[in-house]
Every structure is written in C-alpha cells, then in structure tokens.
Amino acid sequence: MESQYWNDEVQQSAWLLDYDRRCMLDCADTFQNLAAVMGEMNWELEQEKTPDDREELLRRRQAMESRKQYAAHMRQMAGMLQSVADTSVQLIRLGGRQEKQIVRALAGEGIVVEDIYLLRGKEDRLQITISVRLTKNKSMTVEEIAGYLSVLMDIRLVPQKRNPYFVGEESVSLYFEEEPIFSCLTAAACATEETESVSGDSYSFLETDDSVAMILSDGVGSGESAARDSGRIVDLTERILDAGLGPDMAMLFLNGMAGAEGDENRMATLDLCRIDLYRGECETVKAGGAAGFIKRSDRVEKIQSRQLPLGMSASEDISEKKWQLNSGDLVILVSDGVVQNWPCGDGEYLLEQKIASLNVSSPVDLANLILRYAIRQCGGKIRDDMTVLVTGIWKNEEREIEDIE
C-alpha cells in the first residue's frame, strides 16, 4: 500500500511549492542582509568627522549615494526572489515495495519514518528528504541514519550541513544527498607586517555541501584600516556566494560597489576560487593581487589575470577562468606580500619554480613551506602582510556499502 503522501497529489504539489518558496526566501534574506550592510557602512561614514576639504566632502557624499542605490538594488532583487516560486527540481516516486522495505528496515532500528521524498536536483544529483523520529529512549546521529539509508538505497549518501547532529523522539526533517566525488583539505599560513599588530589581509574558506571557496583580499597598506577594508570584502563575498550566485557575479557586484565609492586609496584586491567537489572543476576570478598556482603531479600552472583591484576597471572586463582538477591537485592563492620585495628577481616566477620542486601533498605543509621560503627570500624581513591559502582535493575511494544485519 502506497503512503498517504504519494496518494495525495495535492499534498505533493503543495510540498514542492513550499520547497521552492524556502529556497527563494533564503536567497532573498541574503540580499536583504547585503542592503543592511550598505546602510551600516553609510552610518559609519556619517559618524566620521566632517572633512574640511570640499572635494573630500563631495566624494564622501557620492559614496554614500552610491551605497544607497546599491542597497536599493539589493532590496529590489530580494523582492523579485520573494515573488518567484519556480525551481528545477524533479520529484521521483518510490515504488510501493521499495518504500515499504525502507520503512520496515528503519523501524527495526528504532527509526519511525513519517515521510520520505526523493528529489533529482541540479547536476542530476539525487537528494533525499526524510521526516523521522526515534522510538522512546533512543538517540542517534544523523551520520548513522545516513549509513542506514545508503545501504537501503544502494547509493552512498551524506547529510547536508543544515541537519542537526542528533535525532531524538521529536519529529525532524533531515536532508541527504549523494556523496561528492572529491573531498578537500584546506590550510592557511600568515605573517603580519613587522611594524603592525594586525594583518591587512583577510581570507576565508567557505565550505558548502557541494563546494569549497577560497576567498583572499589584500587591503591597501597595512594595519587596522587595511584589515577593515579587506575583511568587509571577504564578508560580502561570503554573503553573495551564500545567495547561490557564482564567482563571476560576486566579482561584478563587488567591483561595481567599489567603483561607486571612487576612493582609489582604498581599492582592495580579491582572489576568489570555488571548487566543485562533484565535478572537480575550479572557477577563478581575480581583481588585482598576485598570481595563484595549481600544483599538479607533473607540473605547476599559473592562475593570473590583468584585472586591476576592485573598482579600478569596468565590470565588463571581469573574466572567469575554469580549470579541471584531478585527484591530488593543490590550489594555491597568495597575497602580494608573499612575492614582493624579493631582491633576487621576479617573485612570482621564482615561487612557481619552488612550488614545482616541492614534493609535498599536505596543504598544511605546503602553505608553511611557501611562507617560510618567501620570508627567507626577503632576508627575514616582513615588509608587507603575507598570506598563503592552499586547498587540496582527493577522489573519494569507492567503498562497498555493508549490509544491515
């Protein structure tokens, strides 16, 4: 006998519309947050002492007006997303026998299934949503439930990050998807300019269910002012990526925002690299900054661009590059301070040669070796902030799924 959910087509349609609505509302909330950030930036500027210079005052007013317009655009996009209820997700119906087997098997482990839905989402990947509760006096981790479902569905499933860690007697909806083909490890190594207590570089590794993004921004100069500018860029980049936009769109937004401010003395750089853990594809966009590198088993490839720092070039000049990664490849991003002030020659070229000569597979070891090498090339002096980011990916081994006894 089929479950009541599948017999009731109206209920099925209502659930799908609710799924669409939740996705759009999450994105809309992010854009509203971006608009709020623009308002906070204007408030901070208003609290600063009014400059005596007329040109500086005019520039400040223009920057505030541009932020207001930018915030208005963000709110408009949020409103558009709130009105949208269309997403390309296919519901897959379980056969009656298969569903009964899953419900019965999980019940034997003390897991009461209330509803189970299969979705075929983007990139044709299988996703499962299941509403469960445990029988009295039992508790279980979501990882354990993922293991049971993997056996019963004959496909390796992993929990999405939005799941709770434990499941108890209260009903809860859990979300699972096919295990990514690749796993990743990340590492960072940093050194602060020797006359400062705070680094002007900011960075982040933004990990989602299907990707990892490396974000590196180098503020102009050093110290707290540079740290504030670069930190704001990294924070905004995370918010834009969280909204579901790609690296190219993130760069367009940030470049437009920086250009509207018009202050060439505060134009930060931005290196953004996102790695798809299902396809092994690496997307990169750059606005200024030093070259990055991809260390492969047999060679090193350089990631570079002629793009100027944020706000100093037209938005149409922004170009996105894609690289296909293989198991064991390491992606490296460095700030300007790592390759500058080398008395012996071109820092980027010499660093590329050094990376090629290193026989290391650990992101942590590679990041530390690069930083130490750069400091030695500068005679032990740290005249600019140095930041090294490394992400390595490895193909997940195909493991047999053990049967439930």
C-alpha atoms as one frame of an Amber mdcrd trajectory, in Angstrom:
protein
   0.000   0.000   0.000   1.461   3.354  -1.018   1.952   6.079   1.565  -0.671
   8.732   2.044   1.798  11.347   0.778   2.043   9.765  -2.650  -1.707   9.103
  -2.886  -2.472  12.762  -2.260  -1.358  14.679  -5.369  -2.495  17.995  -3.879
  -0.262  17.478  -0.858   2.639  16.538  -3.128   2.269  19.742  -5.154   1.969
  21.830  -2.008   5.208  20.371  -0.634   7.067  21.158  -3.858   5.817  24.734
  -3.852   6.918  25.074  -0.237  10.360  23.747  -1.149  10.634  26.362  -3.916
   9.470  29.077  -1.596  12.026  28.247   1.086  14.877  28.299  -1.434  13.853
  31.684  -2.778  13.307  33.157   0.684  16.792  32.086   1.784  18.266  33.974
  -1.158  16.003  36.969  -0.524  17.153  37.150   3.112  20.765  37.253   1.960
  20.099  40.204  -0.351  18.268  41.995   2.443  21.335  41.456   4.623  23.536
  42.927   1.902  21.312  46.009   1.797  21.625  46.300   5.583  25.423  46.121
   5.326  25.378  49.030   2.883  23.310  51.003   5.393  25.786  50.217   8.182
  28.676  51.414   6.005  26.878  54.707   5.418  26.198  55.068   9.142  29.900
  54.547   9.913  30.818  57.210   7.358  28.326  59.636   8.875  29.945  59.205
  12.301  33.346  60.275  10.988  34.430  63.874  11.371  33.243  66.104   8.536
  36.263  66.835   6.327  37.331  70.426   5.753  38.295  69.710   2.149  35.367
  70.338  -0.179  36.419  67.690  -2.691  36.691  65.081   0.040  33.247  66.031
   1.306  31.822  65.693  -2.203  33.479  62.319  -2.667  32.045  61.121   0.641
  28.542  62.201  -0.319  28.849  60.498  -3.698  29.978  57.288  -1.985  27.004
  57.412   0.383  24.613  57.995  -2.503  26.111  55.092  -4.439  25.699  52.800
  -1.444  22.074  53.859  -1.106  21.493  52.984  -4.761  23.296  49.666  -4.322
  21.174  48.840  -1.264  18.048  49.721  -3.235  19.089  47.309  -5.982  19.655
  44.564  -3.395  16.208  45.122  -1.921  14.700  45.006  -5.408  16.371  41.667
  -6.051  15.116  40.389  -2.697  11.591  41.412  -3.665  11.911  39.643  -7.011
  13.139  36.460  -5.351  10.307  36.547  -2.848   7.822  36.570  -5.724   9.439
  33.655  -7.543   8.223  30.107  -6.952   9.850  28.161  -9.716  12.836  25.875
  -9.389  14.015  22.965 -11.475  13.599  20.086  -9.026  12.104  16.769 -10.089
  10.186  14.632  -7.620  10.868  10.911  -8.006   8.251   8.480  -6.819   9.380
   5.468  -4.828   7.832   2.180  -5.748   5.449   0.797  -3.141   7.634  -2.209
  -2.392  10.833  -0.201  -2.069   9.226   2.320   0.232   7.798  -0.422   2.445
  11.218  -2.080   2.659  12.882   1.176   3.720  10.203   1.984   6.317  10.289
  -1.546   7.723  14.093  -1.727   7.878  14.428   1.645   9.602  11.661   0.722
  12.041  13.765  -2.275  13.030  16.494   0.171  14.083  14.067   2.277  16.128
  13.596   4.929  13.404   9.983   5.872  12.684   9.581   7.240   9.137   6.780
   9.769   8.695   7.554  10.922   5.128  10.265  10.297   2.575  10.803  12.252
  -0.658  13.318  11.824  -3.451  14.469  14.851  -5.449  16.549  15.000  -8.585
  18.229  18.406  -8.280  20.933  20.309 -10.124  23.589  18.347 -11.989  21.175
  15.391 -11.859  22.231  14.561  -8.302  19.909  12.597  -6.059  18.690  14.244
  -2.859  16.528  12.690  -0.164  14.345  14.419   2.399  13.029  12.249   5.180
  10.921  13.123   8.233  11.730  10.819  11.139  11.584  10.412  14.883  13.098
   7.781  17.146  11.308   5.423  19.457  11.322   6.147  23.159  14.654   6.267
  25.000  16.711   6.186  21.801  19.025   8.719  20.226  21.063   8.540  17.048
  23.378  10.723  14.979  22.387  11.879  11.521  25.550  10.182  10.213  24.205
   6.831  11.451  20.894   7.398   9.679  22.814   8.304   6.513  24.570   4.940
   6.782  21.291   3.046   7.011  19.827   4.940   4.055  22.960   4.311   1.995
  22.518   0.575   2.424  18.796   0.620   1.710  19.079   2.929  -1.314  22.279
   1.264  -2.585  23.936   4.663  -3.000  26.372   6.432  -0.691  24.564   9.355
   0.961  25.915  12.135   3.177  23.982  14.582   5.407  23.680  18.183   4.296
  25.200  20.778   6.617  21.828  22.201   7.688  20.928  18.980   9.530  21.093
  18.716  13.329  23.726  16.393  14.737  21.441  14.212  16.872  17.902  12.904
  16.319  15.623  12.096  19.243  11.965  11.447  19.954  10.762  14.688  18.333
   9.961  14.610  14.615  12.578  16.288  12.429  13.176  16.658   8.675  16.598
  15.512   7.501  18.320  16.162   4.167  20.772  13.871   2.413  22.492  13.865
  -0.983  24.876  11.763  -2.975  28.415  11.817  -1.633  30.687  14.163  -3.604
  33.282  12.577  -5.837  36.039  14.610  -4.165  36.985  15.522  -0.602  39.126
  18.517   0.284  41.566  19.745   2.899  42.388  23.425   3.418  45.233  25.286
   5.088  46.451  28.850   5.625  49.782  30.327   6.661  50.080  34.038   7.543
  52.626  36.620   8.624  51.870  40.209   9.650  53.941  43.188   8.513  56.593
  43.596  11.200  55.593  47.119  12.244  51.896  46.243  12.620  49.910  44.156
  15.079  47.034  43.407  12.657  47.285  41.944   9.161  45.727  43.899   6.303
  44.998  40.604   4.512  41.697  38.804   5.111  40.696  35.347   3.947  38.051
  32.670   4.275  37.334  29.080   3.268  33.605  28.849   2.607  32.533  25.189
   2.596  29.090  24.127   1.403  27.537  20.738   0.698  28.951  20.608  -2.834
  31.891  23.027  -2.996  34.641  24.905  -1.198  35.500  28.529  -1.966  38.845
  30.205  -1.252  38.482  33.960  -0.676  41.516  36.232  -0.256  41.531  40.024
  -0.108  44.521  42.333   0.394  43.626  45.767   1.730  45.624  48.821   0.655
  48.522  49.393   3.029  48.598  47.518   6.315  47.198  47.638   9.809  43.644
  48.122  11.023  42.441  50.266   8.124  43.543  47.705   5.528  42.146  44.885
   7.670  38.770  46.611   7.858  38.587  47.086   4.078  39.703  43.555   3.179
  37.544  41.997   5.903  34.479  43.743   4.551  35.218  42.438   1.047  35.573
  38.857   2.320  32.354  39.130   4.345  30.369  40.467   1.386  31.806  37.783
  -0.892  30.643  35.072   1.502  27.155  36.546   1.631  26.890  36.738  -2.165
  28.074  33.145  -2.614  25.623  32.045   0.097  22.864  33.546  -2.029  23.668
  30.990  -4.713  25.482  33.326  -7.110  28.695  32.304  -8.835  32.186  33.802
  -8.513  31.726  35.937 -11.630  28.541  37.544 -10.284  30.183  38.101  -6.903
  33.036  39.932  -8.594  30.632  42.047 -10.665  28.734  43.171  -7.566  31.853
  43.979  -5.563  33.626  45.702  -8.444  30.571  47.885  -9.045  30.302  48.737
  -5.366  33.996  49.668  -5.093  33.829  51.732  -8.269  30.857  53.663  -6.938
  32.847  54.647  -3.838  35.538  56.171  -6.036  38.331  56.127  -3.429  41.448
  54.830  -5.183  43.338  54.831  -1.878  41.085  52.047  -0.540  40.831  49.700
  -3.544  41.337  46.193  -2.147  42.232  43.150  -4.221  40.110  39.998  -4.387
  41.088  36.457  -5.308  38.131  34.095  -5.472  38.342  30.417  -6.306  35.464
  27.946  -5.999  35.982  24.194  -6.379  33.029  21.961  -7.270  33.520  18.739
  -5.293  31.245  16.747  -7.614  32.856  17.725 -10.910  36.347  18.635  -9.748
  36.015  21.936 -11.577  37.759  25.057 -10.305  36.349  28.524 -11.133  38.605
  31.518 -10.543  38.163  35.288 -10.778  40.751  37.890  -9.800  40.788  41.610
  -9.154  44.425  42.570  -8.740  46.694  40.609  -6.452  49.495  38.148  -7.082
  49.244  35.112  -9.322  47.900  31.866  -7.895  49.048  28.370  -8.762  47.730
  24.856  -9.321  50.252  22.208  -8.304  49.690  19.010 -10.232  51.636  15.762
 -10.105  53.738  16.670 -13.141  53.635  20.461 -13.431  52.540  23.787 -11.972
  50.007  26.034 -13.716  49.730  29.744 -13.012  46.422  31.480 -12.230  46.764
  35.077 -13.306  44.758  37.973 -14.669  45.364  41.539 -15.841  42.356  42.677
 -13.841  43.016  45.701 -11.629  41.928  45.905  -7.960  38.229  46.269  -7.200
  36.655  49.430  -8.584  39.525  50.351 -10.918  38.257  48.673 -14.102  34.971
  48.360 -15.956  32.726  45.481 -14.941  32.741  44.054 -18.467  36.497  43.446
 -18.139  35.914  40.786 -15.499  36.680  37.301 -16.814  36.176  33.935 -15.183
  38.517  31.019 -15.807  37.783  27.345 -15.282  40.259  24.584 -14.559  39.664
  20.843 -14.383  41.300  19.408 -11.288  42.447  15.851 -10.686  42.804  13.862
  -7.503  45.825  15.125  -5.564  45.923  18.598  -7.135  46.628  21.565  -4.858
  45.278  25.095  -5.480  47.368  27.934  -4.037  46.455  31.601  -3.528  48.931
  34.167  -2.148  48.730  37.843  -1.269  51.080  40.423  -2.819  53.383  40.443
   0.186  54.432  36.841  -0.485  56.050  37.632  -3.852  57.122  41.257  -3.417
  60.390  42.713  -2.106  62.480  39.801  -3.385  65.943  41.251  -4.136  66.895
  38.286  -6.318  64.300  38.802  -9.053  60.721  38.079 -10.124  58.978  36.687
  -7.036  56.095  35.063  -8.908  58.424  33.203 -11.288  60.768  32.056  -8.538
  57.859  30.948  -6.346  56.412  28.947  -9.235  59.760  27.157  -9.652  59.946
  26.478  -5.927  56.428  25.030  -5.790  57.261  22.741  -8.723  60.307  21.407
  -6.864  58.466  20.618  -3.635  57.458  17.002  -3.103  54.590  17.539  -0.662
  50.934  16.536  -0.745  49.736  18.067   2.523  48.072  21.522   2.224  49.343
  22.432   5.705  52.947  21.521   4.879  52.819  23.286   1.517  51.378  26.514
   2.965  54.037  26.641   5.684  56.882  25.849   3.284  55.801  28.606   0.890
  55.547  31.184   3.684  58.953  30.299   5.148  60.524  30.370   1.687  59.067
  33.821   0.955  60.352  35.216   4.272  63.844  33.855   3.567  63.842  35.493
   0.124  63.136  38.827   1.838  66.126  38.389   4.145  63.929  37.514   7.101
  62.157  40.868   6.898  58.347  41.012   6.666  57.753  44.343   4.949  54.196
  43.523   3.884  51.456  41.212   5.127  51.830  37.666   3.798  49.015  35.141
   3.390  49.137  31.714   1.733  45.978  29.649   1.148  46.075  26.043  -0.053
  43.257  23.636  -0.891  43.881  20.049  -1.956  41.280  17.677  -3.385  41.284
  13.899  -3.451  38.897  11.475  -5.071  36.790   9.561  -2.579  37.523   5.879
  -2.666  34.751   3.614  -3.856  33.781   1.717  -0.747  31.392  -1.188  -0.517
  28.246  -0.470   1.477  27.886  -3.105   4.170  24.558  -4.841   4.583  22.481
  -4.257   7.691  22.380  -7.387   9.731
